[in-house]
Amino acid sequence: MKKLIIIGGGPAALILAAELDTKKYKVTLFDKKKTVGRKFLVAGEGGLNLTYNASLEALTNQYFPREFMAPVLRQFTNQDLMSWLNKHEIPTFIGSSNRVFPELGIKPIEVLNKITTYISDRDIAFQLGAKWEGWNEEGHLCFHEMEGVLADIVVFAMGGASWQVTGSDGDWRETFEANGVKVEPFRAANCAFEVDWDKTFISTHEGKPLKNIALSFDGHSSKGELNISKFGLEGNAIYALSQKIQEKLLDEESVLVHLDLKPTMTIDQLKAKYKRSHRSKVTDVLNKDLNLDRTAISLLKQCCDKDAFSNPDMLVKTIKSVPIVIKSAGELDEAISTLGGVALDEIDENFQLKKIPNSYAIGEMLDWYAPTGGYLLQGCFSMGFVLAKFLNALEDKE
Ligand SMILES: Cc1cc2nc3c(=O)[nH]c(=O)nc-3n(C[C@H](O)[C@H](O)[C@H](O)COP(=O)(O)OP(=O)(O)OC[C@H]3O[C@@H](n4cnc5c(N)ncnc54)[C@H](O)[C@@H]3O)c2cc1C
């Protein structure tokens, strides 16, 4: 049997371990933390959004670069993931927003335990508290305060570089670079963005949501929700644009995004509704006829002078396109995911590292992006499953 070592114990690694053929491989999974799946559990704190229920076309469109992720997702789709989880006694349900979660009452730790128990029952060993630090002169893998370990095949699945407390701290970057592997710099994705809010506005509206809005930037747009914070803006609508905004912030000091407070209505519909109103106060029209809450109305006041606020045509235009200046991205460590990681031209179509023999890399440690909504976990699970299928077949060919 060939000796196969997996380094990292996140979702990409776990599904790989669950799917590898243990008649062909003697598998050991190493993780620097004392327990595996810690970021997976953090992900579960706000509701464990496992995948997104959409057509394959719509699903793959959410990933960047699409041409890298689409073939992987086609081989292990969102429907495949739901069936896989169901097979492991983790039934899922599709929420009203098409996000997929474990059935009500199933806690994230139970999901994790079901998967890790299945892996252990397959005679796969977990070597925990084992931090990978590189290779020694003989090419053996070095783990902190351990003898060198020899393996026929190594799969790296060490995650991105946010939420360091979970173990995903990108500390592998320098070692990879020292071995000639190009690693794109880590940057926050699916993260908060800084806005220079007026002090009075923030003292009244900090923590308030803006629901059912749309955000647009540079020809891209996303619908959803935003939250006003002291730092700026959070929420799925801006997370979805985070990669594009970050790209622009590489060259520009600030970025202008536009907020549509009424994405389901056209300017003409809003104007007509406004003009049908019998109320005299503008704020009453906005609140009672156009259903805008206090936060949305205050935001409008921020960017309209008195004349514009009392001119229905100008005001309606602003409702459809509130300008917001983004100054910077939030802290990397607080981001839901990271941009950057192992450059995609460093691996072949089977995730094999071109410069390090018999080694593969999967999961968030590679340089791809997806918004929140279950796409990140789906991407990681798909990569792990597809690599297992490849490695299981590889032995047959040789
Ligand atoms: C707050 C938050 C909420 C999220 N919510 C969602 C959600 O609802 N839906 C969704 O799809 N995604 C969500 N995500 C993202 C998702 O959790 C990650 O994309 C996913 O966990 C990445 O999986 P991975 O297998 O690539 O690596 P990780 O889960 O990051 O695991 C990497 C593992 O490698 C280990 N490791 C790192 N370096 C070493 C080393 N040198 N030696 C040994 N071991 C090492 C780490 O200890 C860790 O266990 C969320 C993330 C966060 C932070």
The ligand as an SDF file (V2000), in Angstrom:
LIG
                    3D

 53 58  0  0  0  0  0  0  0  0999 V2000
  -16.8230   33.2720   10.1270 C   0  0  0  0  0  0  0  0  0  0  0  0
  -16.8440   32.3350    8.9410 C   0  0  0  0  0  0  0  0  0  0  0  0
  -18.0460   31.8880    8.4560 C   0  0  0  0  0  0  0  0  0  0  0  0
  -18.0950   31.0580    7.3330 C   0  0  0  0  0  0  0  0  0  0  0  0
  -19.2910   30.6100    6.8870 N   0  0  0  0  0  0  0  0  0  0  0  0
  -19.3440   29.8330    5.7730 C   0  0  0  0  0  0  0  0  0  0  0  0
  -20.5920   29.3140    5.3350 C   0  0  0  0  0  0  0  0  0  0  0  0
  -21.6370   29.4670    5.9820 O   0  0  0  0  0  0  0  0  0  0  0  0
  -20.5940   28.6160    4.1470 N   0  0  0  0  0  0  0  0  0  0  0  0
  -19.4580   28.3970    3.4360 C   0  0  0  0  0  0  0  0  0  0  0  0
  -19.5280   27.8030    2.3600 O   0  0  0  0  0  0  0  0  0  0  0  0
  -18.2470   28.7790    3.9050 N   0  0  0  0  0  0  0  0  0  0  0  0
  -18.1770   29.5010    5.0540 C   0  0  0  0  0  0  0  0  0  0  0  0
  -16.9510   29.9010    5.5260 N   0  0  0  0  0  0  0  0  0  0  0  0
  -15.7240   29.5300    4.7810 C   0  0  0  0  0  0  0  0  0  0  0  0
  -15.2920   28.0700    4.9970 C   0  0  0  0  0  0  0  0  0  0  0  0
  -15.3560   27.7460    6.3690 O   0  0  0  0  0  0  0  0  0  0  0  0
  -13.8840   27.8570    4.4590 C   0  0  0  0  0  0  0  0  0  0  0  0
  -13.8500   28.2610    3.1040 O   0  0  0  0  0  0  0  0  0  0  0  0
  -13.4470   26.4010    4.5580 C   0  0  0  0  0  0  0  0  0  0  0  0
  -13.4020   25.9710    5.9000 O   0  0  0  0  0  0  0  0  0  0  0  0
  -12.0710   26.1780    3.9340 C   0  0  0  0  0  0  0  0  0  0  0  0
  -11.8060   24.8080    3.9970 O   0  0  0  0  0  0  0  0  0  0  0  0
  -10.3590   24.1920    3.7840 P   0  0  0  0  0  0  0  0  0  0  0  0
  -10.5430   22.7120    3.8840 O   0  0  0  0  0  0  0  0  0  0  0  0
   -9.7370   24.7150    2.5530 O   0  0  0  0  0  0  0  0  0  0  0  0
   -9.4620   24.7160    4.9810 O   0  0  0  0  0  0  0  0  0  0  0  0
   -9.7420   25.0960    6.5020 P   0  0  0  0  0  0  0  0  0  0  0  0
  -11.1250   24.7810    6.9100 O   0  0  0  0  0  0  0  0  0  0  0  0
   -9.2730   26.4750    6.6440 O   0  0  0  0  0  0  0  0  0  0  0  0
   -8.7780   24.0820    7.2660 O   0  0  0  0  0  0  0  0  0  0  0  0
   -7.3770   24.1570    7.1330 C   0  0  0  0  0  0  0  0  0  0  0  0
   -6.7450   23.2730    8.1900 C   0  0  0  0  0  0  0  0  0  0  0  0
   -5.3360   23.2180    7.9560 O   0  0  0  0  0  0  0  0  0  0  0  0
   -4.6640   23.2580    9.2020 C   0  0  0  0  0  0  0  0  0  0  0  0
   -3.3100   23.7930    8.9890 N   0  0  0  0  0  0  0  0  0  0  0  0
   -2.9600   25.0190    8.5480 C   0  0  0  0  0  0  0  0  0  0  0  0
   -1.6300   25.1440    8.4970 N   0  0  0  0  0  0  0  0  0  0  0  0
   -1.1180   23.9630    8.9300 C   0  0  0  0  0  0  0  0  0  0  0  0
    0.2090   23.4740    9.1040 C   0  0  0  0  0  0  0  0  0  0  0  0
    1.2790   24.2320    8.8650 N   0  0  0  0  0  0  0  0  0  0  0  0
    0.3650   22.2140    9.5780 N   0  0  0  0  0  0  0  0  0  0  0  0
   -0.7000   21.4160    9.8760 C   0  0  0  0  0  0  0  0  0  0  0  0
   -1.9840   21.8400    9.7140 N   0  0  0  0  0  0  0  0  0  0  0  0
   -2.1850   23.1000    9.2430 C   0  0  0  0  0  0  0  0  0  0  0  0
   -5.5210   24.1570   10.0650 C   0  0  0  0  0  0  0  0  0  0  0  0
   -5.3010   23.9130   11.4360 O   0  0  0  0  0  0  0  0  0  0  0  0
   -6.9320   23.8080    9.6030 C   0  0  0  0  0  0  0  0  0  0  0  0
   -7.5150   22.8020   10.4040 O   0  0  0  0  0  0  0  0  0  0  0  0
  -16.8790   30.6760    6.6790 C   0  0  0  0  0  0  0  0  0  0  0  0
  -15.6620   31.1000    7.2060 C   0  0  0  0  0  0  0  0  0  0  0  0
  -15.6340   31.9140    8.3330 C   0  0  0  0  0  0  0  0  0  0  0  0
  -14.3110   32.3530    8.8760 C   0  0  0  0  0  0  0  0  0  0  0  0
  1  2  1  0
  2  3  1  0
  2 52  2  0
  3  4  2  0
  4  5  1  0
  4 50  1  0
  5  6  2  0
  6  7  1  0
  6 13  1  0
  7  8  2  0
  7  9  1  0
  9 10  1  0
 10 11  2  0
 10 12  1  0
 12 13  2  0
 13 14  1  0
 14 15  1  0
 14 50  1  0
 15 16  1  0
 16 17  1  0
 16 18  1  0
 18 19  1  0
 18 20  1  0
 20 21  1  0
 20 22  1  0
 22 23  1  0
 23 24  1  0
 24 25  2  0
 24 26  1  0
 24 27  1  0
 27 28  1  0
 28 29  2  0
 28 30  1  0
 28 31  1  0
 31 32  1  0
 32 33  1  0
 33 34  1  0
 33 48  1  0
 34 35  1  0
 35 36  1  0
 35 46  1  0
 36 37  1  0
 36 45  1  0
 37 38  2  0
 38 39  1  0
 39 40  1  0
 39 45  2  0
 40 41  1  0
 40 42  2  0
 42 43  1  0
 43 44  2  0
 44 45  1  0
 46 47  1  0
 46 48  1  0
 48 49  1  0
 50 51  2  0
 51 52  1  0
 52 53  1  0
M  END
$$$$
